[in-house]
Structures are given as structure tokens and as C-alpha cells.
Amino acid sequence: MTSQPDTGDVPLAQLADDEVPRVRTALPGPRSAEVWARDAVHHAGNSSPAAQWLQLAISDAAGALVRDVDGNVFVDFSSGAVVANLGHSPPGVAAALGAEAERLLHYFDFATPARPAFFEALAATLPPELQTFQMYSTGSEAVEAALRLAKSFTGRYEVISFHHAWHGRTIGSMALMGGFPLKHGYGPFPAGVHHSPSAYCYRCAFGLDRDTCGVACARFVDRVHEQSTEQQLAAVIVEPVQGVGGVIPQPPEFLAHLRELCDRTGALLIFDEILTGMGRTGTMWAFEQSGVVPDVLLAGKGLASGYPISLIASRREVLDAGRFGRPGAGASTFASGNLACAAGAATLALLEDGTVLEHARRVGAAMLAGLRDLQARHPLVGDVRGRGMLFGLELVRDRATKERIAPETARRLLFALARRGILTAGAGPVLRLSPPLVLSETLAAKGVGLLDDALSEVEAEAT
Ligand SMILES: Cc1ncc(COP(=O)(O)O)c(C=O)c1O
């Protein structure tokens, strides 16, 4: 390694797959360190662990490549925070934003021509049950709105959510969250939330085996409903693939059982697809693979390639019902602005003909096979899970006991990967990989090879 960056002026889009990644400085490099030192004077300092640990200052990004201010070029195996699904600065999105911004930056939630255009493109991706939308800016805000909506529609107040669930950082969404230490200390949370085990087959809450369990975790939800609630169930909220909780796909039978419970009780079935939507799991929406259609769908993250936007989708009679349907109940200062809609429409246009999804399924399948091969060779890798371009490698100290790795091991792996030019933005006992859907086959294979090296390095240190 030299301290001489050499990619500063080359447009990232011009770098060929065999020229990247390239990391030419120690990490963080001197210019990144300078930015972080200056930033630290005023910035609160409670950013995500990966950002805090790596302390890279980002200069620019295109496609699957991200460059820091020292000229190091990384392959992004996270799509930022699972946002750059179509790659960084995908074609047409910045131009759409620019053209719109020239005309109008913001006028509350008044309609603009951009909004119906976005809605029509979105509606084309969704079934008849999910054709009416309300927009917000962040995922947590959409989750909060869904809670209000469910209470308003049903006149009830209880919600069932799941262990290992992640729904955001507001108090209401944290109440729904599984047992993340991040929520500790902020209680008491709103009453009426009941948690049930999700289908986490690698660590089954009932100690059962997937082949013979009969999806006991799904049947247990009925018991939670019978024994823990006051029969005031307004909603069941679930991620079809639990993302931040460790990339834990929920089997179709599990989701179908929740559908039955909601049909029986009149509660709304809410699928939080903020992380899994927009092609992430190989289909436009993860629920398509289960055959189960929710009453309410939540989307965010990749919806507008980085412009902050989230939304709830449902039936008109659900969105219009009760207090939630009254004027003003759905408004929020920055929701449904023309910039969000323009960026959303330009993003959806890139997915429209199915080519990107087809590519993601093909490259994703090859990557999953490569990752399973790593599991066969690396004792640190206890389990590998994946759908489309979303993968989780569950890292363990001991395969027999399934004891989780220490946070320090996760930190070492993050650095071992970054030094090799693979950037991941999550850093926990499950290594979450979510590269852009447009990642080339060559870079996917290269990345898996570099992960192989990084795992060897960490394993050698661990012994
Ligand atoms: C499934 C899910 N729901 C909600 C959220 C919250 O979204 P935001 O961070 O935009 O508030 C996230 C964020 O990671 C998420 O993964």
C-alpha cells in the first residue's frame, strides 16, 4: 500500500471491472481523517457503527463503486443503507431531480404533475389491493403512519410484531422492534404491542427442525393473540424478510398464517418492505414470492435512489376510514413533494422492463452459491441466507454451540473487507450484504473472493 491516491480525477463510470476495487492508502486515509476531525467538532458522534469505525469521507459514487476523498475506490456491498438498489446515481434520477428543482423546490403536499406520474408508475408494480398511497419521508415515519392507520381503520389498538424485527427509530416503531439493545432505555413504549417469535430457523425459538416443525412459530402467533391480547388486535406487522435483524426470510406458510389470522380478526396485515422492496429480493416486492398480499405495504429506502421518500400503500377504503382519512391526517411537511415524486418515477422507470430484476436474480443466485461455498470452508460462517441480492452470513465463534461472534470480530471483518476494497455499512453478528442490483457478475465474484480472504484473515487472528 502507498499513501498516493491515483483515482481522484477519473470518472468512476470509466473504471473497468478489472481496475477496481483499489485501496491505496491506509484506512482511513489522510484526507478522510481530516474531514472526520473537522466534522467531529460539531457532529453529535452517534452515527452508525460502521461509519464511526471506518471514518471514511465519501467523495462520489456511481453504479456499484464508491470513492473516498483519498481516491480509494470501493465496491459497495451494502448499497449504502440498502438505498442505492439501482446503483449510485442511476441514469436519469439526478437529471429528473435537477429539472424539477429548477421549477419548484417545495410546496407542501399540494399536487404537482410529478405526483400522479409517480403514483401511476408505482401502481403498475402492485396488485389491485394496494393502489392507494400516502407518502412520507423516512421509513420510521411510514411505520408510524401505518400504526395510526390501523388504529383508525379498526378502532382497536393492539399490534403483534416479531422478535428480531426492525421498524425504525421513533418511539412507536421502536416499540415494534425485536430485542435490539438500541431500544433499551427509551421505554415505556406505547401499550398494546405483543411480540411473537419470527421464523428464525437457524435459532428456532422452539428448538425445532424446519423439515418437521410444521411452522410452529406461525401457530404460536395464534396463542399470543389468545393469551396476551385483549382481543383488540388492530394489526400484525412483519418484514417478509427480516433485514436488519439478520436477513431472516419468513417462509410463505408463516406469512399465509398471519394472513388467516388477520382475515379472521379483521386486523390489518402490514408488510414492512422498506428494506426488501424495489427489487432487493429479486422480485419487485418480496411478498410476490410468498403469494400472500398484505392489506398495507410500507416502502422506503431504495424507492427514489437516495432522495428521502417512503410511503404506505393500501386500499382506498382503508386509507379513507376514520380519523386517518380526515383532511390533514396524512400530511407531513416534506412528504409527497415534487422532487420525491420525480426521483421515485425516474427510479421506477429503470425497473420497468424487468431487465434489472432478471440480472439481480441471476447474479444473486451465483453470489449465494459462492457464499455457501465460503460457509463450507470457513468455521466462522454458521449460516448463509439469501434472496435476490440480499444476503446474510451469520457469524459464530463455534458452529456447534452457535455462540455469536464478539463485536470486535465484526469490526475486524469490516476493516479486513474495506482494506480489500469491499465496503459494507452494517457491522453485526450477521454480515449483511446488499450490493446494488446492477452489480456485474465479475465484481460479484471478485467480492466473494475478497470476502474469502477477509474471513481467512479474521479467522487466523481469532486463533
Ligand atoms: C424494515 C425497516 N423498516 C423501517 C426502517 C426505518 O427506516 P428509516 O431509517 O428510513 O426511518 C428500516 C430501516 O432500516 C427498515 O429496515
The ligand as an SDF file (V2000), in Angstrom:
LIG
                    3D

 16 16  0  0  0  0  0  0  0  0999 V2000
  -37.6950   -2.8530    7.5940 C   0  0  0  0  0  0  0  0  0  0  0  0
  -37.4080   -1.4560    8.0070 C   0  0  0  0  0  0  0  0  0  0  0  0
  -38.4170   -0.6770    8.4210 N   0  0  0  0  0  0  0  0  0  0  0  0
  -38.2220    0.6010    8.7800 C   0  0  0  0  0  0  0  0  0  0  0  0
  -36.9620    1.1620    8.7610 C   0  0  0  0  0  0  0  0  0  0  0  0
  -36.7580    2.5920    9.1770 C   0  0  0  0  0  0  0  0  0  0  0  0
  -36.4560    3.3660    8.0830 O   0  0  0  0  0  0  0  0  0  0  0  0
  -35.7440    4.8140    8.2820 P   0  0  0  0  0  0  0  0  0  0  0  0
  -34.3680    4.5570    8.7930 O   0  0  0  0  0  0  0  0  0  0  0  0
  -35.7850    5.4250    6.9170 O   0  0  0  0  0  0  0  0  0  0  0  0
  -36.5860    5.5580    9.2710 O   0  0  0  0  0  0  0  0  0  0  0  0
  -35.8850    0.3870    8.3340 C   0  0  0  0  0  0  0  0  0  0  0  0
  -34.5180    0.9400    8.3180 C   0  0  0  0  0  0  0  0  0  0  0  0
  -33.5460    0.2490    8.2690 O   0  0  0  0  0  0  0  0  0  0  0  0
  -36.1160   -0.9540    7.9550 C   0  0  0  0  0  0  0  0  0  0  0  0
  -35.1020   -1.7400    7.5510 O   0  0  0  0  0  0  0  0  0  0  0  0
  1  2  1  0
  2  3  1  0
  2 15  2  0
  3  4  2  0
  4  5  1  0
  5  6  1  0
  5 12  2  0
  6  7  1  0
  7  8  1  0
  8  9  2  0
  8 10  1  0
  8 11  1  0
 12 13  1  0
 12 15  1  0
 13 14  2  0
 15 16  1  0
M  END
$$$$
